[in-house]
């Protein structure tokens, strides 16, 4: 068996697949149609945003598109932190597609040519410090990424950590049973909701919202906080934040000019 074929088969059927239930009984396996999202954070070295943008725009995103992976997002935090952080969002239809992507990039001559300068950067002058990466599995009630219909928007990335697995699942249940529907109704437009399968500070869930601007974001959150259905839902004892959420990370993001989301 050729090396690439072996790697693809191993990744698709081995550790990654097992992690999400490939060896479980049928009724415990992930439901078909729920996407996976890889969310990467590149902590950039000084003056390296141009280099990472060039790699994403001219090499990585076109290559992922050729592999059938669409709606790849690139975002920067606002206000910009020091050092700058580039957030890359890659949606996958399945773990097989994710496994095949790595092999596909290695075999893509056009990608290797476009990425040659970036990939040849010496250790003495790196583009980034390190990459932090999380793999998310889409929620049942929002199984696929929903890209907004307008560009130039403001995005809100929120991560909810829980003190244990049961509490994390209870918060996911709360979103699935009503909170996402309330979000949609009040103008908190969701792009994705995902449970972290691999990453840091697990158990946690991540979601991404889209707004026209910061005023629209503020107005939508104010409507949410006073919404009667939300007040009723959060009053249920088992859904109290203090019981199921231990930390919330909140970031505002703006898309790169070439971002597909």
Number of C-alpha atoms within 10 A of each C-alpha: 6 6 9 15 11 12 16 20 14 14 19 20 15 14 11 18 17 13 12 16 13 17 13 12 8 10 7 11 12 15 11 10 12 20 22 26 28 18 20 19 20 20 21 21 17 12 10 15 19 9 15 16 18 16 19 19 18 15 20 19 23 18 22 19 12 14 15 13 18 17 19 22 20 26 22 21 18 13 11 12 10 10 14 21 20 23 22 19 21 19 24 24 19 18 19 16 18 22 20 19 19 15 17 19 18 11 12 13 12 13 21 17 11 18 17 13 12 16 11 9 11 9 7 6 9 15 21 20 11 12 13 13 17 19 19 24 27 25 21 19 15 18 19 22 22 17 18 16 8 10 17 14 16 19 27 21 17 17 18 22 23 24 16 14 13 12 21 23 17 17 24 21 16 17 19 16 12 14 19 17 16 18 20 14 14 16 18 24 22 22 19 24 29 26 24 24 19 18 16 12 12 18 20 29 24 21 18 21 24 28 21 15 13 14 9 15 19 13 13 19 15 12 17 21 12 10 16 11 15 17 12 9 18 14 12 10 10 15 17 13 15 11 15 22 19 15 14 14 10 11 15 19 23 22 21 18 13 17 20 16 25
